[in-house]
Amino acid sequence: MTVEQGWTDLRIPRHVTIIMDGNGRWAAARHMPRIEGHRRGVEAVRSTVRSCREAGVEALTLFAFSSENWRRPAGEVSSLMGLFRFVLEREAQALRRNGVRLRVIGDRDGLGADMARQIEVAEAATADVDGMTLTIAANYGGRWDMMQAARRLSAEVAAGERHPESITEEAIRSRMALADLPEPDLFIRTGGEQRISNFLIWQLAYTELYFTPALWPDFDESALEEAFKSFSKRQRRFGRTGGQVNKVPSD
């Protein structure tokens, strides 16, 4: 059964965000090195990107490496960076052929000059693609995102380009990562944990949250379909009552 056949009656979110948790535990359960779990996780990324694109999702944002992940063992961090570089080098052209635009958000200075250049090359390869936007969050944290927005606005005030009173919610939003994308509709976290872990703190204010015990390498098309089924049953009220949402305008 294809994605189109299986999901015809589902409400498809415009923007999906995912914390891809459980790679290390998947590997440990099979007596494999943790990095093998991350390699298998790349296959799950390919599957999820393909399924989301075919389902009509406009934007998919994946949390690949948080600003807190530097605390992990040095060997694992080095392996993760090597895997990220390999994926950037190998996947950009495939994404372009499949109508997917790639972008990376996060503190690039902390990734080093070589990695920053590799990111720029990969982004440039798909920059003119008019299709689903795949965003990879690397060395990213929600608090960092808000901090860099505040710094940009503060610099504008200091330069006399803006009055403090003009700093509105929209002004902050427009200077944060993902400002040009619709706000996330659905947040998915695999691996059984039920928290957002400093991911898109600002952007997830009204996002529907979905948690699954499936470890990321096991997250396949059917698991994504279950997440979309759950989303389809949600009533998104945005501060209104259920009655207001369901009210049918009279002629």
Stockholm file with secondary structure:
# STOCKHOLM 1.0

chainA/1-251         MTVEQGWTDLRIPRHVTIIMDGNGRWAAARHMPRIEGHRRGVEAVRSTVRSCREAGVEALTLFAFSSENWRRPAGEVSSLMGLFRFVLEREAQALRRNGVRLRVIGDRDGLGADMARQIEVAEAATADVDGMTLTIAANYGGRWDMMQAARRLSAEVAAGERHPESITEEAIRSRMALADLPEPDLFIRTGGEQRISNFLIWQLAYTELYFTPALWPDFDESALEEAFKSFSKRQRRFGRTGGQVNKVPSD
#=GR chainA/1-251 SS CCHHHHSTTSCCCSEEEEECCCHHHHHHHTTCCHHHHHHHHHHHHHHHHHHHHHHTCSEEEEEEEETTGGGSCHHHHHHHHHHHHHHHHHHHHHHHHTTEEEEEESCGGGGCHHHHHHHHHHHHHTTTCCSEEEEEEEEECHHHHHHHHHHHHHHHHHTTSSCGGGCCHHHHHTTSTTTTSCCCSEEEECSSCCSCTTSSTTTTTTCEEEECCSCGGGCCHHHHHHHHHHHHHCCCCTTSCHHHHHCCCCC
#=GC SS_cons         CCHHHHSTTSCCCSEEEEECCCHHHHHHHTTCCHHHHHHHHHHHHHHHHHHHHHHTCSEEEEEEEETTGGGSCHHHHHHHHHHHHHHHHHHHHHHHHTTEEEEEESCGGGGCHHHHHHHHHHHHHTTTCCSEEEEEEEEECHHHHHHHHHHHHHHHHHTTSSCGGGCCHHHHHTTSTTTTSCCCSEEEECSSCCSCTTSSTTTTTTCEEEECCSCGGGCCHHHHHHHHHHHHHCCCCTTSCHHHHHCCCCC
//
